[in-house]
Amino acid sequence: MTVAADNSEDTRLQRLQDILASGAIREASRLLRSLAPAEIAHLLESLPPGEREIVWNLVDEQYDGQILLLVTDEVRATLIRHMDPAQLLAATENLDLDDLADLVQQMPSAITTQVMQALDDQRRKRLETVLSYPEDTAGGLMNTDTVTVRPEVTLDVVLRYLRRLGDGVPRDTDKLFVVNRDDSYLGILQLSQLVSRDPEDTVAEAMSLALQAITAETAKSEVARRFEALDLLSAPVVDEQGRLLGRITIDDVVDVIREEGEHQFMGRAGLSEEEDMFAPVLTSTRRRALWLGINLATAFLASWVIGQFEETLAKVVALAVLMPIVASMGGIAGSQTLALAIRGIALGQLSAKNARALMLKELAVGALNSLIWAVVVALIAGVWFQNITIALLIGVAITINLLFAAISGALLPLLLHRVGIDPALAGSVLLTTVTDVVGFLAFLGLATLFLI
Amino acid sequence: MTVAADNSEDTRLQRLQDILASGAIREASRLLRSLAPAEIAHLLESLPPGEREIVWNLVDEQYDGQILLLVTDEVRATLIRHMDPAQLLAATENLDLDDLADLVQQMPSAITTQVMQALDDQRRKRLETVLSYPEDTAGGLMNTDTVTVRPEVTLDVVLRYLRRLGDGVPRDTDKLFVVNRDDSYLGILQLSQLVSRDPEDTVAEAMSLALQAITAETAKSEVARRFEALDLLSAPVVDEQGRLLGRITIDDVVDVIREEGEHQFMGRAGLSEEEDMFAPVLTSTRRRALWLGINLATAFLASWVIGQFEETLAKVVALAVLMPIVASMGGIAGSQTLALAIRGIALGQLSAKNARALMLKELAVGALNSLIWAVVVALIAGVWFQNITIALLIGVAITINLLFAAISGALLPLLLHRVGIDPALAGSVLLTTVTDVVGFLAFLGLATLFLI
C-alpha cells in the first residue's frame, strides 16, 4: 500500500507527463526507450486516453506484444483499437504460447486466423491445445514449453541434452518434468538437484514424486491456492489420462492472485477488476448506470418502508432526524461480517459446515456491540430531543438491526455462493437493503406502537 | 473466486469436522497425518476456537514450525498461546532464516532469547541481520541462504562446487548470485544458463547484468511491484554499499500481494487483512466497536444536518420518505470513483499529476448518470407524491450530490494519502459522510427555499 517516495517509476511518469504537456515528442521518445516493457505498460495504464495514444505510437514496435500482455484487458482493448492488422500480426511474434493465447483471444478474428497461419505446425497445434481450454482454467493458464526427461537416463545425459537444447531451455525453468514413453507425467527433477547431485545418478534416483500434477480443467483460483500452499514456482498440467500437456509458472499465478484481490475490492463497488481508470466516459457511464439503477431499486424499497409510517413521522419529526442512524449502524456492522464471510468463501475456508459457528460468533459480537452503542445512541438522542421513549426506542431498534446485520452478513454470501451468484458483487447491495429495511421498520414500527 | 466443487481440501475439512463432532480423536489424528502442513494450516484457519485447539494438539510436532508460518498472524497468536516454551523452541528448528525471523518476532521475548542462544554463530548473525530491518521492507522479507559465485571461474567449476554443496543448495534456487571479492553484487547466473551452456564458459560470459539488486530498505509493496513487472522468481537484496545481503523469493512476494489485496478489501470495512474469522468474541467486539463509534459520529453529523430542517420536515413528510434516496445514490456513485482511486494509488498509477484527468472524467460520468437517474427518480417521486415541485427538487438534489460524489471520490483518497492516512481504511467513511451531508443539505435546503 505504501508507495516509496523515491519511487523511480512515479518520477518517470511525472517527467513524461511534463514532456508530453510541453509537446516535446522527440524527448518523450528518448525517455520511453530507457524504460522496460513492464514500466511502459504501467505508465500507459496511468495515462488519460489522449496522452495514452500518443505514447503508444511512440513505443518501439518490437515491444508491442509484451506491453499488450502486461496491461489490463480494458487498456489492451483501447491500444489494439489504434493498431492496423500488420502491426497486430507483428506484435504476436516471439511470444510464449500462453501469452499468445491470451492475446489472440482479444483480437479481431481475421487477425487470429492470420496469426494461426503464420505459425509452424507444432506451435499451431500447441496454441490450439491452450485455446481449447477456458481462460479461467489451468489449461488456459499453461504454457507448453516444458522440457521433459525419461526416468532411466543419468543426470549426465540430461545435462548434455540441455546443453544441446541451449537457448531452447526457457529462461525461467526451475524444474524438468519426468515422463514415460507415452508422455504420462511421473514426477519432477529440480534443476537444483540436477546441478548438485552426482552426474552418474539416474533421473529416477534424483526425481521427486511428491508434486501432484494439476488437471487442465482445474479452476485458476484453485491453481493459485495450490501454488500458495506448496510454495511452487512451476507445476505440471496433465489431461484426464495423466499425459503432460504443459506447465504453469508462478508469474501467471501472481496475476491470478492480484486479480482475485482486485475482484473482491472492485466488485464491492460494482466494478470489474479490469476496469480502466481512464475508460471512455460513455462506457463508464453505461456500466455505472446499471449499478446505480440496482441500488436505486433497493433505495426505493427502503423509502417505501418509511412511507408506510408517514403519519407517525408527521407527528414526531424527531424520528425522521434519527432514523438514518439506525440504518447506518446496521449497514456498517453488517458490512464487517460480510467482508469476513466473502474472504472466507474466496479462500475456501467458509462453507455450510462452519457457517453456524461464524454466525453464532458474529451474533455474540453484534449483541455486545449493540449493548454499547444502543446505550450511547439512546443517551445522545434522549438529551437531544428530551424524550425518554424515543431514547429507549432507538436503543432497541439499533439492537434489533445489529443482530439482523450479523445474521445476514454471515449467511447472505453463503446463500449467494450456493445459487451461483458472486457474493463479492451482490453481497453489499443486498446486505444494505436488509439493514435499511430492518432498521427503518424496527425504529418507525416501534415508534408507531409505543409513541403514538 | 469460484471454488471447484470436487475440491479435496473442502471435503477433508468436512470429514474432519464430522470426525471431531463424533469425538473420534484417533481417527482425526490419522486424517491429519495424511495432510501436508499447508493443508493443515488452511484447515486450522477454518476452524472455530474449540476445534482449532483440539486439532492443533493432534498435529505432529515436527510440523509445528511450518504450520505456524503458514497461518495468518492472528491465528498464529492463538496457536502460540497454547504451546509451552519447549514446544515453541522445537518449532523454530529447521526453518529458513526469513521464516524464523517472522516467527520469533511474535514469540514471548524469553523464547526469542533462547532461540537465539540455540543457533550457531553464523545463523545467529544472519538472523540478527534480517531482524535489523523492519518487517515491511525488502530486508525483512529476505532470506540469507544465497549461493554466490565469482565471475572469473568456469561453469564447470560452479557445477563441481554445487555438487560439493549437495543438500546445501536451497530447493527453490533458480539462480546463483555473482559477487566480487568484497561481496559486492555484480549480476546473476540462471541455473537454466548453467545447465544449457558450454561448461568451459566462464561465469562472466554466462551471467546476466540486467537484474538490478533491491536495496534492503525498499518497501515490500515496491518489491512486489518489481517482481510482478519483471516476472522474477527471486531477486538479490543489497545494503547501501551494494553488498549482497540475501535474496527474496517469489513465495514471500505472493504473500505480500495477497495481503495487499486483502488489505484493500478488509480495510474498507475497517478490518485488518490478518483478521481471524474466528477471533475471540471480546477481541472482535473491541475492534468493531471502534469502527462503529467512528461511523456513529459521522451518522450523527448527518442527523444534525437533517435536524436543521425539522420545521420543513414537519410540514412536508414526503421529504423524510425520499431523503435517504438522495444520500444513497451519492454514496454508491462516490464509492465507485473511490474504488478506482484507491486502487490507482495502491498501484502507483494515480498521483497529483493525473488526478485532474481522473476527476474531470468522473465528473463527466457523474453528470451523465445524474441526467439519467435524476429524471427517473423525479418521475417516480412526482407520481408517488403527486407533486411536481418535489419531483424537480429531488432531481436537482441528486444531480448536485452525484457531482460532489465524483469530486470527493477522486480527491479524498489522494488527500488522505498525501497526509499519510491509509485511504483504504478511512476513504469510505469520509466519502459517505460527504455524500450524506451534501445529499441531505441539498434536498432539504432546496425544499426549505422553494417548498415552504
Interface residues (C-beta under 8 A of the other chain):
Chain A: M1 T2 V3 A4 N7 E9 D10 L13 Q14 Q17 A36 A38 E39 A41 H42 E45 S46 L47 P48 L70 D136 L159 L162 R163 L165 G166 D167 G168 V169 P170 R171 D172 T173 D174 Q190 L191 S192 L194 V195 S196 R197 D198 P199 T218 A219 S221 E222 F227 E228 A229 L230 D231 L233 I250 D251 V253 V254 D255 I257 R258 E260 G261 E262 H263 Q264 F265 M266 R268 A269 G270 L271 E275 M277 F278 V281 L282 S284 T285 R288 A289 W291 L292 G293 N295 L296 A299 F300 A302 S303 I306 G307 E310 L313 A314 V317 A318 A320 V321 L322 M323 P324 I325 A327 S328 M329 I332 A333 S335 Q336 L338 A339 L340 I342 R343 G344 I345 A346 L347 G348 Q349 L350 S351 K353 N354 A357 L358 K361 A364 V365 L368 N369 I372 W373 V376 V377 I380 W384 D422 A424 D436
Chain B: M1 T2 V3 A4 N7 E9 D10 L13 Q14 Q17 A36 A38 E39 A41 H42 E45 S46 L47 P48 L70 D136 L159 L162 R163 L165 G166 D167 G168 V169 P170 R171 D172 T173 D174 Q190 L191 S192 L194 V195 S196 R197 D198 P199 T218 A219 S221 E222 R225 F227 E228 A229 L230 D231 L233 I250 D251 V253 V254 D255 I257 R258 E260 G261 E262 H263 Q264 F265 M266 R268 A269 G270 L271 E275 M277 F278 V281 L282 S284 T285 R288 A289 W291 L292 G293 N295 L296 A299 F300 A302 S303 I306 G307 E310 L313 A314 V317 A318 A320 V321 L322 M323 P324 I325 A327 S328 M329 I332 A333 S335 Q336 L338 A339 L340 I342 R343 G344 I345 A346 L347 G348 Q349 L350 S351 K353 N354 A357 L358 K361 A364 V365 L368 N369 I372 W373 V376 V377 I380 W384 D422 A424 D436
